[in-house]
Amino acid sequence: MEKVIWVRSTEKTLGAKEDDGLDTVNRYLEEGWSVKHISACAVGESFSKGQAYIVIEKK
């Protein structure tokens, strides 16, 4: 079984943390899933912002 999860960088404003998707990825990894593929790219012209998709699998 495979799942695709999108993650993105977020700006932290006034201590608020947006959901960037990494908590979801970490939860699956703790449950025994493994990373099959990661693809990432920049967002716009900013070097500090990006997005990625992570393919995880459970055998």
mmJSON file of the N, C-alpha and C atoms, coordinates in Angstrom:
{"data_MODEL":{"atom_site":{
"group_PDB":["ATOM","ATOM","ATOM","ATOM","ATOM","ATOM","ATOM","ATOM","ATOM","ATOM","ATOM","ATOM","ATOM","ATOM","ATOM","ATOM","ATOM","ATOM","ATOM","ATOM","ATOM","ATOM","ATOM","ATOM","ATOM","ATOM","ATOM","ATOM","ATOM","ATOM","ATOM","ATOM","ATOM","ATOM","ATOM","ATOM","ATOM","ATOM","ATOM","ATOM","ATOM","ATOM","ATOM","ATOM","ATOM","ATOM","ATOM","ATOM","ATOM","ATOM","ATOM","ATOM","ATOM","ATOM","ATOM","ATOM","ATOM","ATOM","ATOM","ATOM","ATOM","ATOM","ATOM","ATOM","ATOM","ATOM","ATOM","ATOM","ATOM","ATOM","ATOM","ATOM","ATOM","ATOM","ATOM","ATOM","ATOM","ATOM","ATOM","ATOM","ATOM","ATOM","ATOM","ATOM","ATOM","ATOM","ATOM","ATOM","ATOM","ATOM","ATOM","ATOM","ATOM","ATOM","ATOM","ATOM","ATOM","ATOM","ATOM","ATOM","ATOM","ATOM","ATOM","ATOM","ATOM","ATOM","ATOM","ATOM","ATOM","ATOM","ATOM","ATOM","ATOM","ATOM","ATOM","ATOM","ATOM","ATOM","ATOM","ATOM","ATOM","ATOM","ATOM","ATOM","ATOM","ATOM","ATOM","ATOM","ATOM","ATOM","ATOM","ATOM","ATOM","ATOM","ATOM","ATOM","ATOM","ATOM","ATOM","ATOM","ATOM","ATOM","ATOM","ATOM","ATOM","ATOM","ATOM","ATOM","ATOM","ATOM","ATOM","ATOM","ATOM","ATOM","ATOM","ATOM","ATOM","ATOM","ATOM","ATOM","ATOM","ATOM","ATOM","ATOM","ATOM","ATOM","ATOM","ATOM","ATOM","ATOM","ATOM","ATOM","ATOM","ATOM","ATOM","ATOM","ATOM"],
"id":[1,2,3,4,5,6,7,8,9,10,11,12,13,14,15,16,17,18,19,20,21,22,23,24,25,26,27,28,29,30,31,32,33,34,35,36,37,38,39,40,41,42,43,44,45,46,47,48,49,50,51,52,53,54,55,56,57,58,59,60,61,62,63,64,65,66,67,68,69,70,71,72,73,74,75,76,77,78,79,80,81,82,83,84,85,86,87,88,89,90,91,92,93,94,95,96,97,98,99,100,101,102,103,104,105,106,107,108,109,110,111,112,113,114,115,116,117,118,119,120,121,122,123,124,125,126,127,128,129,130,131,132,133,134,135,136,137,138,139,140,141,142,143,144,145,146,147,148,149,150,151,152,153,154,155,156,157,158,159,160,161,162,163,164,165,166,167,168,169,170,171,172,173,174,175,176,177],
"type_symbol":["N","C","C","N","C","C","N","C","C","N","C","C","N","C","C","N","C","C","N","C","C","N","C","C","N","C","C","N","C","C","N","C","C","N","C","C","N","C","C","N","C","C","N","C","C","N","C","C","N","C","C","N","C","C","N","C","C","N","C","C","N","C","C","N","C","C","N","C","C","N","C","C","N","C","C","N","C","C","N","C","C","N","C","C","N","C","C","N","C","C","N","C","C","N","C","C","N","C","C","N","C","C","N","C","C","N","C","C","N","C","C","N","C","C","N","C","C","N","C","C","N","C","C","N","C","C","N","C","C","N","C","C","N","C","C","N","C","C","N","C","C","N","C","C","N","C","C","N","C","C","N","C","C","N","C","C","N","C","C","N","C","C","N","C","C","N","C","C","N","C","C","N","C","C","N","C","C"],
"label_atom_id":["N","CA","C","N","CA","C","N","CA","C","N","CA","C","N","CA","C","N","CA","C","N","CA","C","N","CA","C","N","CA","C","N","CA","C","N","CA","C","N","CA","C","N","CA","C","N","CA","C","N","CA","C","N","CA","C","N","CA","C","N","CA","C","N","CA","C","N","CA","C","N","CA","C","N","CA","C","N","CA","C","N","CA","C","N","CA","C","N","CA","C","N","CA","C","N","CA","C","N","CA","C","N","CA","C","N","CA","C","N","CA","C","N","CA","C","N","CA","C","N","CA","C","N","CA","C","N","CA","C","N","CA","C","N","CA","C","N","CA","C","N","CA","C","N","CA","C","N","CA","C","N","CA","C","N","CA","C","N","CA","C","N","CA","C","N","CA","C","N","CA","C","N","CA","C","N","CA","C","N","CA","C","N","CA","C","N","CA","C","N","CA","C","N","CA","C","N","CA","C","N","CA","C","N","CA","C"],
"label_alt_id":[null,null,null,null,null,null,null,null,null,null,null,null,null,null,null,null,null,null,null,null,null,null,null,null,null,null,null,null,null,null,null,null,null,null,null,null,null,null,null,null,null,null,null,null,null,null,null,null,null,null,null,null,null,null,null,null,null,null,null,null,null,null,null,null,null,null,null,null,null,null,null,null,null,null,null,null,null,null,null,null,null,null,null,null,null,null,null,null,null,null,null,null,null,null,null,null,null,null,null,null,null,null,null,null,null,null,null,null,null,null,null,null,null,null,null,null,null,null,null,null,null,null,null,null,null,null,null,null,null,null,null,null,null,null,null,null,null,null,null,null,null,null,null,null,null,null,null,null,null,null,null,null,null,null,null,null,null,null,null,null,null,null,null,null,null,null,null,null,null,null,null,null,null,null,null,null,null],
"label_comp_id":["MET","MET","MET","GLU","GLU","GLU","LYS","LYS","LYS","VAL","VAL","VAL","ILE","ILE","ILE","TRP","TRP","TRP","VAL","VAL","VAL","ARG","ARG","ARG","SER","SER","SER","THR","THR","THR","GLU","GLU","GLU","LYS","LYS","LYS","THR","THR","THR","LEU","LEU","LEU","GLY","GLY","GLY","ALA","ALA","ALA","LYS","LYS","LYS","GLU","GLU","GLU","ASP","ASP","ASP","ASP","ASP","ASP","GLY","GLY","GLY","LEU","LEU","LEU","ASP","ASP","ASP","THR","THR","THR","VAL","VAL","VAL","ASN","ASN","ASN","ARG","ARG","ARG","TYR","TYR","TYR","LEU","LEU","LEU","GLU","GLU","GLU","GLU","GLU","GLU","GLY","GLY","GLY","TRP","TRP","TRP","SER","SER","SER","VAL","VAL","VAL","LYS","LYS","LYS","HIS","HIS","HIS","ILE","ILE","ILE","SER","SER","SER","ALA","ALA","ALA","CYS","CYS","CYS","ALA","ALA","ALA","VAL","VAL","VAL","GLY","GLY","GLY","GLU","GLU","GLU","SER","SER","SER","PHE","PHE","PHE","SER","SER","SER","LYS","LYS","LYS","GLY","GLY","GLY","GLN","GLN","GLN","ALA","ALA","ALA","TYR","TYR","TYR","ILE","ILE","ILE","VAL","VAL","VAL","ILE","ILE","ILE","GLU","GLU","GLU","LYS","LYS","LYS","LYS","LYS","LYS"],
"label_asym_id":["A","A","A","A","A","A","A","A","A","A","A","A","A","A","A","A","A","A","A","A","A","A","A","A","A","A","A","A","A","A","A","A","A","A","A","A","A","A","A","A","A","A","A","A","A","A","A","A","A","A","A","A","A","A","A","A","A","A","A","A","A","A","A","A","A","A","A","A","A","A","A","A","A","A","A","A","A","A","A","A","A","A","A","A","A","A","A","A","A","A","A","A","A","A","A","A","A","A","A","A","A","A","A","A","A","A","A","A","A","A","A","A","A","A","A","A","A","A","A","A","A","A","A","A","A","A","A","A","A","A","A","A","A","A","A","A","A","A","A","A","A","A","A","A","A","A","A","A","A","A","A","A","A","A","A","A","A","A","A","A","A","A","A","A","A","A","A","A","A","A","A","A","A","A","A","A","A"],
"label_entity_id":["1","1","1","1","1","1","1","1","1","1","1","1","1","1","1","1","1","1","1","1","1","1","1","1","1","1","1","1","1","1","1","1","1","1","1","1","1","1","1","1","1","1","1","1","1","1","1","1","1","1","1","1","1","1","1","1","1","1","1","1","1","1","1","1","1","1","1","1","1","1","1","1","1","1","1","1","1","1","1","1","1","1","1","1","1","1","1","1","1","1","1","1","1","1","1","1","1","1","1","1","1","1","1","1","1","1","1","1","1","1","1","1","1","1","1","1","1","1","1","1","1","1","1","1","1","1","1","1","1","1","1","1","1","1","1","1","1","1","1","1","1","1","1","1","1","1","1","1","1","1","1","1","1","1","1","1","1","1","1","1","1","1","1","1","1","1","1","1","1","1","1","1","1","1","1","1","1"],
"label_seq_id":[1,1,1,2,2,2,3,3,3,4,4,4,5,5,5,6,6,6,7,7,7,8,8,8,9,9,9,10,10,10,11,11,11,12,12,12,13,13,13,14,14,14,15,15,15,16,16,16,17,17,17,18,18,18,19,19,19,20,20,20,21,21,21,22,22,22,23,23,23,24,24,24,25,25,25,26,26,26,27,27,27,28,28,28,29,29,29,30,30,30,31,31,31,32,32,32,33,33,33,34,34,34,35,35,35,36,36,36,37,37,37,38,38,38,39,39,39,40,40,40,41,41,41,42,42,42,43,43,43,44,44,44,45,45,45,46,46,46,47,47,47,48,48,48,49,49,49,50,50,50,51,51,51,52,52,52,53,53,53,54,54,54,55,55,55,56,56,56,57,57,57,58,58,58,59,59,59],
"pdbx_PDB_ins_code":[null,null,null,null,null,null,null,null,null,null,null,null,null,null,null,null,null,null,null,null,null,null,null,null,null,null,null,null,null,null,null,null,null,null,null,null,null,null,null,null,null,null,null,null,null,null,null,null,null,null,null,null,null,null,null,null,null,null,null,null,null,null,null,null,null,null,null,null,null,null,null,null,null,null,null,null,null,null,null,null,null,null,null,null,null,null,null,null,null,null,null,null,null,null,null,null,null,null,null,null,null,null,null,null,null,null,null,null,null,null,null,null,null,null,null,null,null,null,null,null,null,null,null,null,null,null,null,null,null,null,null,null,null,null,null,null,null,null,null,null,null,null,null,null,null,null,null,null,null,null,null,null,null,null,null,null,null,null,null,null,null,null,null,null,null,null,null,null,null,null,null,null,null,null,null,null,null],
"Cartn_x":[0.838,0.0,0.892,0.507,1.251,0.338,0.944,0.249,1.163,0.56,1.299,0.901,1.896,1.638,2.379,1.661,2.274,2.749,3.943,4.464,4.931,4.916,5.352,5.992,6.882,7.476,6.448,6.479,5.55,6.306,5.747,6.342,5.73,6.567,6.07,5.758,4.509,4.12,3.573,4.167,3.732,3.601,4.491,4.505,3.49,2.635,1.638,2.312,2.008,2.589,1.495,1.686,0.748,1.054,0.071,0.284,1.071,2.307,3.147,3.147,2.506,2.435,3.463,4.496,5.546,5.075,4.151,3.611,2.919,2.228,1.555,2.577,3.617,4.67,5.308,5.651,6.284,5.386,4.092,3.157,3.173,3.14,3.187,4.51,5.616,6.916,6.982,6.395,6.36,5.511,4.538,3.664,4.258,5.506,6.166,6.179,5.627,5.688,7.112,7.494,8.815,8.688,9.696,9.696,10.165,9.379,9.72,10.33,9.821,10.269,9.976,10.858,10.645,10.985,10.124,10.394,10.085,11.025,10.856,11.206,10.647,10.978,10.739,11.324,11.13,9.748,9.271,7.993,8.301,7.994,8.269,9.754,10.111,11.512,12.16,11.456,11.968,12.821,14.016,14.874,14.453,13.657,13.278,11.924,11.237,9.937,10.009,9.369,9.373,8.215,8.064,7.039,7.598,7.009,7.474,6.321,6.455,5.572,6.42,5.896,6.59,5.7,6.238,5.515,5.984,5.043,5.364,4.702,5.248,4.681,4.731,3.811,3.793,3.74,4.716,4.806,4.089],
"Cartn_y":[-1.161,0.0,1.237,2.257,3.511,4.683,5.754,7.016,8.136,9.218,10.411,11.522,12.166,13.247,14.489,15.603,16.873,17.586,18.124,18.946,20.267,21.306,22.618,23.383,24.262,25.115,26.177,26.592,27.608,28.688,29.865,30.954,30.964,31.114,31.179,32.634,32.899,34.259,34.293,35.106,35.291,33.979,33.054,31.799,30.775,31.147,30.204,29.263,27.977,26.991,26.449,26.646,26.098,24.615,23.883,22.468,22.366,21.892,21.771,20.361,19.424,18.058,17.128,17.663,16.805,15.988,16.517,15.726,14.467,14.603,13.453,12.422,12.879,11.968,11.262,12.004,11.403,10.375,10.63,9.676,8.354,8.436,7.206,6.468,7.207,6.557,5.838,6.431,5.782,4.516,4.456,3.281,2.204,2.392,1.353,1.565,2.662,2.971,3.397,3.304,3.754,4.69,5.534,6.487,5.775,5.886,5.279,6.314,7.556,8.573,9.957,10.909,12.314,13.158,14.114,15.068,16.457,17.393,18.728,19.799,20.993,22.13,23.423,24.5,25.821,26.343,27.287,27.936,29.364,29.685,31.026,31.313,32.547,32.956,32.928,32.415,32.402,31.167,31.385,30.261,29.619,30.333,29.821,29.127,29.099,28.427,27.291,26.198,25.067,24.143,23.182,22.16,20.839,19.777,18.453,17.476,16.382,15.266,14.081,13.338,12.181,10.969,9.971,8.717,7.769,7.289,6.322,5.004,3.936,2.617,1.751,0.837,-0.172,-1.522,-2.328,-3.641,-4.691],
"Cartn_z":[0.0,0.0,0.0,-0.767,-0.83,-0.514,-0.011,0.223,-0.24,-0.755,-1.139,-0.178,0.421,1.367,0.89,0.773,0.395,1.646,1.595,2.687,2.083,2.907,2.43,3.567,3.19,4.213,4.583,5.826,6.299,7.037,7.024,7.782,9.167,10.143,11.513,11.842,12.18,12.508,13.92,14.747,16.131,16.89,16.629,17.356,16.881,15.942,15.423,14.438,14.54,13.635,12.731,11.434,10.471,10.271,9.811,9.517,8.22,8.309,7.126,6.546,7.217,6.735,7.343,7.975,8.524,9.716,10.504,11.619,11.097,9.98,9.37,8.906,8.234,7.769,8.953,9.991,11.173,11.837,11.885,12.483,11.707,10.379,9.578,9.77,9.824,10.012,11.356,12.388,13.697,13.673,12.761,12.638,11.738,11.29,10.513,9.007,8.523,7.101,6.769,5.485,5.07,3.87,3.694,2.588,1.329,0.292,-0.988,-1.94,-1.897,-2.838,-2.264,-2.527,-2.164,-3.384,-3.683,-4.745,-4.207,-4.365,-3.79,-4.809,-4.591,-5.444,-4.675,-5.186,-4.589,-4.961,-4.173,-4.469,-4.893,-6.125,-6.617,-6.653,-6.36,-6.389,-5.014,-4.024,-2.658,-2.415,-1.859,-1.503,-0.188,0.6,1.916,1.925,0.816,0.757,-0.251,0.073,-0.831,-0.565,-1.433,-1.243,-1.741,-1.267,-1.658,-1.551,-2.271,-1.986,-1.591,-0.643,-0.109,-0.33,-0.973,-1.172,-0.073,0.704,1.762,1.427,1.961,1.683,2.936,2.98,4.042,3.362,3.672,3.017,3.809],
"occupancy":[1.0,1.0,1.0,1.0,1.0,1.0,1.0,1.0,1.0,1.0,1.0,1.0,1.0,1.0,1.0,1.0,1.0,1.0,1.0,1.0,1.0,1.0,1.0,1.0,1.0,1.0,1.0,1.0,1.0,1.0,1.0,1.0,1.0,1.0,1.0,1.0,1.0,1.0,1.0,1.0,1.0,1.0,1.0,1.0,1.0,1.0,1.0,1.0,1.0,1.0,1.0,1.0,1.0,1.0,1.0,1.0,1.0,1.0,1.0,1.0,1.0,1.0,1.0,1.0,1.0,1.0,1.0,1.0,1.0,1.0,1.0,1.0,1.0,1.0,1.0,1.0,1.0,1.0,1.0,1.0,1.0,1.0,1.0,1.0,1.0,1.0,1.0,1.0,1.0,1.0,1.0,1.0,1.0,1.0,1.0,1.0,1.0,1.0,1.0,1.0,1.0,1.0,1.0,1.0,1.0,1.0,1.0,1.0,1.0,1.0,1.0,1.0,1.0,1.0,1.0,1.0,1.0,1.0,1.0,1.0,1.0,1.0,1.0,1.0,1.0,1.0,1.0,1.0,1.0,1.0,1.0,1.0,1.0,1.0,1.0,1.0,1.0,1.0,1.0,1.0,1.0,1.0,1.0,1.0,1.0,1.0,1.0,1.0,1.0,1.0,1.0,1.0,1.0,1.0,1.0,1.0,1.0,1.0,1.0,1.0,1.0,1.0,1.0,1.0,1.0,1.0,1.0,1.0,1.0,1.0,1.0,1.0,1.0,1.0,1.0,1.0,1.0],
"B_iso_or_equiv":[0.0,0.0,0.0,0.0,0.0,0.0,0.0,0.0,0.0,0.0,0.0,0.0,0.0,0.0,0.0,0.0,0.0,0.0,0.0,0.0,0.0,0.0,0.0,0.0,0.0,0.0,0.0,0.0,0.0,0.0,0.0,0.0,0.0,0.0,0.0,0.0,0.0,0.0,0.0,0.0,0.0,0.0,0.0,0.0,0.0,0.0,0.0,0.0,0.0,0.0,0.0,0.0,0.0,0.0,0.0,0.0,0.0,0.0,0.0,0.0,0.0,0.0,0.0,0.0,0.0,0.0,0.0,0.0,0.0,0.0,0.0,0.0,0.0,0.0,0.0,0.0,0.0,0.0,0.0,0.0,0.0,0.0,0.0,0.0,0.0,0.0,0.0,0.0,0.0,0.0,0.0,0.0,0.0,0.0,0.0,0.0,0.0,0.0,0.0,0.0,0.0,0.0,0.0,0.0,0.0,0.0,0.0,0.0,0.0,0.0,0.0,0.0,0.0,0.0,0.0,0.0,0.0,0.0,0.0,0.0,0.0,0.0,0.0,0.0,0.0,0.0,0.0,0.0,0.0,0.0,0.0,0.0,0.0,0.0,0.0,0.0,0.0,0.0,0.0,0.0,0.0,0.0,0.0,0.0,0.0,0.0,0.0,0.0,0.0,0.0,0.0,0.0,0.0,0.0,0.0,0.0,0.0,0.0,0.0,0.0,0.0,0.0,0.0,0.0,0.0,0.0,0.0,0.0,0.0,0.0,0.0,0.0,0.0,0.0,0.0,0.0,0.0],
"pdbx_formal_charge":[null,null,null,null,null,null,null,null,null,null,null,null,null,null,null,null,null,null,null,null,null,null,null,null,null,null,null,null,null,null,null,null,null,null,null,null,null,null,null,null,null,null,null,null,null,null,null,null,null,null,null,null,null,null,null,null,null,null,null,null,null,null,null,null,null,null,null,null,null,null,null,null,null,null,null,null,null,null,null,null,null,null,null,null,null,null,null,null,null,null,null,null,null,null,null,null,null,null,null,null,null,null,null,null,null,null,null,null,null,null,null,null,null,null,null,null,null,null,null,null,null,null,null,null,null,null,null,null,null,null,null,null,null,null,null,null,null,null,null,null,null,null,null,null,null,null,null,null,null,null,null,null,null,null,null,null,null,null,null,null,null,null,null,null,null,null,null,null,null,null,null,null,null,null,null,null,null],
"auth_seq_id":[1,1,1,2,2,2,3,3,3,4,4,4,5,5,5,6,6,6,7,7,7,8,8,8,9,9,9,10,10,10,11,11,11,12,12,12,13,13,13,14,14,14,15,15,15,16,16,16,17,17,17,18,18,18,19,19,19,20,20,20,21,21,21,22,22,22,23,23,23,24,24,24,25,25,25,26,26,26,27,27,27,28,28,28,29,29,29,30,30,30,31,31,31,32,32,32,33,33,33,34,34,34,35,35,35,36,36,36,37,37,37,38,38,38,39,39,39,40,40,40,41,41,41,42,42,42,43,43,43,44,44,44,45,45,45,46,46,46,47,47,47,48,48,48,49,49,49,50,50,50,51,51,51,52,52,52,53,53,53,54,54,54,55,55,55,56,56,56,57,57,57,58,58,58,59,59,59],
"auth_comp_id":["MET","MET","MET","GLU","GLU","GLU","LYS","LYS","LYS","VAL","VAL","VAL","ILE","ILE","ILE","TRP","TRP","TRP","VAL","VAL","VAL","ARG","ARG","ARG","SER","SER","SER","THR","THR","THR","GLU","GLU","GLU","LYS","LYS","LYS","THR","THR","THR","LEU","LEU","LEU","GLY","GLY","GLY","ALA","ALA","ALA","LYS","LYS","LYS","GLU","GLU","GLU","ASP","ASP","ASP","ASP","ASP","ASP","GLY","GLY","GLY","LEU","LEU","LEU","ASP","ASP","ASP","THR","THR","THR","VAL","VAL","VAL","ASN","ASN","ASN","ARG","ARG","ARG","TYR","TYR","TYR","LEU","LEU","LEU","GLU","GLU","GLU","GLU","GLU","GLU","GLY","GLY","GLY","TRP","TRP","TRP","SER","SER","SER","VAL","VAL","VAL","LYS","LYS","LYS","HIS","HIS","HIS","ILE","ILE","ILE","SER","SER","SER","ALA","ALA","ALA","CYS","CYS","CYS","ALA","ALA","ALA","VAL","VAL","VAL","GLY","GLY","GLY","GLU","GLU","GLU","SER","SER","SER","PHE","PHE","PHE","SER","SER","SER","LYS","LYS","LYS","GLY","GLY","GLY","GLN","GLN","GLN","ALA","ALA","ALA","TYR","TYR","TYR","ILE","ILE","ILE","VAL","VAL","VAL","ILE","ILE","ILE","GLU","GLU","GLU","LYS","LYS","LYS","LYS","LYS","LYS"],
"auth_asym_id":["A","A","A","A","A","A","A","A","A","A","A","A","A","A","A","A","A","A","A","A","A","A","A","A","A","A","A","A","A","A","A","A","A","A","A","A","A","A","A","A","A","A","A","A","A","A","A","A","A","A","A","A","A","A","A","A","A","A","A","A","A","A","A","A","A","A","A","A","A","A","A","A","A","A","A","A","A","A","A","A","A","A","A","A","A","A","A","A","A","A","A","A","A","A","A","A","A","A","A","A","A","A","A","A","A","A","A","A","A","A","A","A","A","A","A","A","A","A","A","A","A","A","A","A","A","A","A","A","A","A","A","A","A","A","A","A","A","A","A","A","A","A","A","A","A","A","A","A","A","A","A","A","A","A","A","A","A","A","A","A","A","A","A","A","A","A","A","A","A","A","A","A","A","A","A","A","A"],
"auth_atom_id":["N","CA","C","N","CA","C","N","CA","C","N","CA","C","N","CA","C","N","CA","C","N","CA","C","N","CA","C","N","CA","C","N","CA","C","N","CA","C","N","CA","C","N","CA","C","N","CA","C","N","CA","C","N","CA","C","N","CA","C","N","CA","C","N","CA","C","N","CA","C","N","CA","C","N","CA","C","N","CA","C","N","CA","C","N","CA","C","N","CA","C","N","CA","C","N","CA","C","N","CA","C","N","CA","C","N","CA","C","N","CA","C","N","CA","C","N","CA","C","N","CA","C","N","CA","C","N","CA","C","N","CA","C","N","CA","C","N","CA","C","N","CA","C","N","CA","C","N","CA","C","N","CA","C","N","CA","C","N","CA","C","N","CA","C","N","CA","C","N","CA","C","N","CA","C","N","CA","C","N","CA","C","N","CA","C","N","CA","C","N","CA","C","N","CA","C","N","CA","C","N","CA","C","N","CA","C"],
"pdbx_PDB_model_num":[1,1,1,1,1,1,1,1,1,1,1,1,1,1,1,1,1,1,1,1,1,1,1,1,1,1,1,1,1,1,1,1,1,1,1,1,1,1,1,1,1,1,1,1,1,1,1,1,1,1,1,1,1,1,1,1,1,1,1,1,1,1,1,1,1,1,1,1,1,1,1,1,1,1,1,1,1,1,1,1,1,1,1,1,1,1,1,1,1,1,1,1,1,1,1,1,1,1,1,1,1,1,1,1,1,1,1,1,1,1,1,1,1,1,1,1,1,1,1,1,1,1,1,1,1,1,1,1,1,1,1,1,1,1,1,1,1,1,1,1,1,1,1,1,1,1,1,1,1,1,1,1,1,1,1,1,1,1,1,1,1,1,1,1,1,1,1,1,1,1,1,1,1,1,1,1,1]
}}}
